[in-house]
Amino acid sequence: MTSLPLSPHLSNPGQLIVRNQALFEFEHLVVVGLPADDLASHLLSDGIGYITALTRDFSAYQRLLPHKARLEDRFSLSFAPILPTEFAHPVEGVLLFLQKSKPLMDFWLEMVLSFLPEGAPIWLVGENDEGIKSWKKRLKNSFGHVKSIDNARHCVLLEASEPLKKPDNFNLESWFESFSVTVGPVNMDITSLPGVFSQGRLDKGTRVLLETLDVVPSGKVLDFGCGAGVISAYIDALPGEHDFTLVDCDALALASSNKTMSTMGSESFTVLPSDGLSGVSGQFDLIISNPPFHQGVKTHYEVTELFLAQSRQMLRPGGELRIVANSFLRYPPIIQKAFGHCETLLSKDGFSVYRARH
């Protein structure tokens, strides 16, 4: 076991992995939920032949792309909900980074078990405040052998082997969950994958926002942080002709929005990955959002604050920004700075709906 120096280029779980890097010296390691740090480079420099990696986070994917270019003959990187079921190299082990959502972890564990060869181990690494300590017991429901390998930097590394049951196959379609939402005169069938914001229900903030949308003029709509596509599906059911651009940084959200809009029969929509507004071009008549302010289990404001500051330049003259947010968040001053004004349309159930016009 190596020492554990502080490294600005590795996350805390990444440092724990490097500390135990001798465990992972395989010809082919699969990494699910790879964070945006230098872990792949560290591992490939210390005995691993090839890494196949998956991230659901588009911002992490973009930050990892230089590694892919530099290590392209030894490092494959996907931004997607799931990995392909066939690999160019035999899989010898899987490293899984803990996610906040238990349904997402169940989803990814079944994916991993579908291609895990007999005798190959799975490692799970995560931080204490993400709930890693409870996963030793949970893994015992699926594996015959589970043990703690190491803990440091407020993280734990677990190893599991001998799965008790393997799925016959893994089918992404079977993991989509549909639920009905009714707001005012509109009824929608929303489709969502595990781990997507407010899966299986309409969250209070979005409901408050939709209550302010009795009429939406025809035009181009940007749905920022689209999640499962609830806001766009609602607007599409209102009178008028709308062209939607749905944006999110989460691969599972984008797949869910695409499914929702297709199921609802929408004929004019585009689903885009984007880190903030970096992947968005064009001008819009309406920019609307229930913007995220959490990243993992941590409060994270920067992406939304930058989105609010930049939104005016993406609106056509006469265009409108409308968002909902927890009332305690200090978003009105940011909107006022960008637009010169900010109107509160509704405050209810701890949420406020703000509007500004170009």
JOFEN-V347485 format. One record per residue. N is the residue number from 1. RES is the residue in one small letter. BURIAL is I if it has 16 or more other ideal C-beta (glycine too) atoms within 10 Angstrom, else O. Layout:
N;RES;BURIAL
N;RES;BURIAL
This chain:
1;m;O
2;t;O
3;s;O
4;l;I
5;p;O
6;l;O
7;s;O
8;p;O
9;h;O
10;l;I
11;s;I
12;n;I
13;p;I
14;g;I
15;q;I
16;l;I
17;i;I
18;v;I
19;r;I
20;n;I
21;q;I
22;a;O
23;l;I
24;f;I
25;e;O
26;f;I
27;e;O
28;h;I
29;l;I
30;v;I
31;v;I
32;v;I
33;g;I
34;l;I
35;p;I
36;a;I
37;d;I
38;d;I
39;l;I
40;a;I
41;s;I
42;h;I
43;l;I
44;l;I
45;s;O
46;d;O
47;g;O
48;i;I
49;g;O
50;y;I
51;i;I
52;t;I
53;a;I
54;l;I
55;t;I
56;r;I
57;d;I
58;f;I
59;s;I
60;a;I
61;y;I
62;q;I
63;r;O
64;l;I
65;l;O
66;p;O
67;h;I
68;k;O
69;a;O
70;r;O
71;l;I
72;e;O
73;d;O
74;r;O
75;f;I
76;s;I
77;l;I
78;s;I
79;f;I
80;a;I
81;p;I
82;i;I
83;l;I
84;p;O
85;t;O
86;e;O
87;f;O
88;a;O
89;h;O
90;p;O
91;v;I
92;e;I
93;g;I
94;v;I
95;l;I
96;l;I
97;f;I
98;l;I
99;q;I
100;k;I
101;s;O
102;k;O
103;p;I
104;l;I
105;m;I
106;d;O
107;f;I
108;w;I
109;l;I
110;e;I
111;m;I
112;v;I
113;l;I
114;s;I
115;f;I
116;l;I
117;p;O
118;e;O
119;g;O
120;a;I
121;p;I
122;i;I
123;w;I
124;l;I
125;v;I
126;g;I
127;e;I
128;n;O
129;d;O
130;e;I
131;g;I
132;i;I
133;k;O
134;s;O
135;w;I
136;k;O
137;k;O
138;r;I
139;l;I
140;k;O
141;n;O
142;s;I
143;f;I
144;g;O
145;h;O
146;v;I
147;k;O
148;s;O
149;i;I
150;d;I
151;n;O
152;a;O
153;r;I
154;h;O
155;c;I
156;v;I
157;l;I
158;l;I
159;e;I
160;a;I
161;s;I
162;e;O
163;p;I
164;l;O
165;k;O
166;k;O
167;p;O
168;d;O
169;n;O
170;f;I
171;n;O
172;l;O
173;e;O
174;s;O
175;w;I
176;f;I
177;e;I
178;s;O
179;f;O
180;s;O
181;v;I
182;t;O
183;v;I
184;g;O
185;p;O
186;v;O
187;n;O
188;m;I
189;d;O
190;i;I
191;t;I
192;s;I
193;l;I
194;p;I
195;g;I
196;v;I
197;f;I
198;s;I
199;q;I
200;g;O
201;r;O
202;l;I
203;d;I
204;k;I
205;g;I
206;t;I
207;r;I
208;v;I
209;l;I
210;l;I
211;e;O
212;t;O
213;l;I
214;d;O
215;v;O
216;v;I
217;p;O
218;s;O
219;g;I
220;k;I
221;v;I
222;l;I
223;d;I
224;f;I
225;g;I
226;c;I
227;g;I
228;a;I
229;g;I
230;v;I
231;i;I
232;s;I
233;a;I
234;y;I
235;i;I
236;d;I
237;a;I
238;l;O
239;p;O
240;g;O
241;e;O
242;h;I
243;d;I
244;f;I
245;t;I
246;l;I
247;v;I
248;d;I
249;c;I
250;d;I
251;a;I
252;l;I
253;a;I
254;l;I
255;a;I
256;s;I
257;s;I
258;n;I
259;k;I
260;t;I
261;m;I
262;s;O
263;t;I
264;m;I
265;g;O
266;s;I
267;e;O
268;s;O
269;f;I
270;t;O
271;v;I
272;l;I
273;p;I
274;s;I
275;d;I
276;g;I
277;l;I
278;s;O
279;g;O
280;v;I
281;s;O
282;g;O
283;q;O
284;f;I
285;d;I
286;l;I
287;i;I
288;i;I
289;s;I
290;n;I
291;p;I
292;p;I
293;f;I
294;h;O
295;q;O
296;g;O
297;v;O
298;k;O
299;t;O
300;h;O
301;y;I
302;e;O
303;v;I
304;t;I
305;e;I
306;l;O
307;f;I
308;l;I
309;a;O
310;q;O
311;s;I
312;r;I
313;q;O
314;m;I
315;l;I
316;r;O
317;p;O
318;g;O
319;g;I
320;e;I
321;l;I
322;r;I
323;i;I
324;v;I
325;a;I
326;n;O
327;s;O
328;f;O
329;l;I
330;r;O
331;y;I
332;p;I
333;p;O
334;i;I
335;i;I
336;q;O
337;k;O
338;a;I
339;f;I
340;g;O
341;h;O
342;c;I
343;e;O
344;t;O
345;l;O
346;l;O
347;s;O
348;k;O
349;d;O
350;g;O
351;f;I
352;s;I
353;v;I
354;y;I
355;r;I
356;a;I
357;r;O
358;h;I
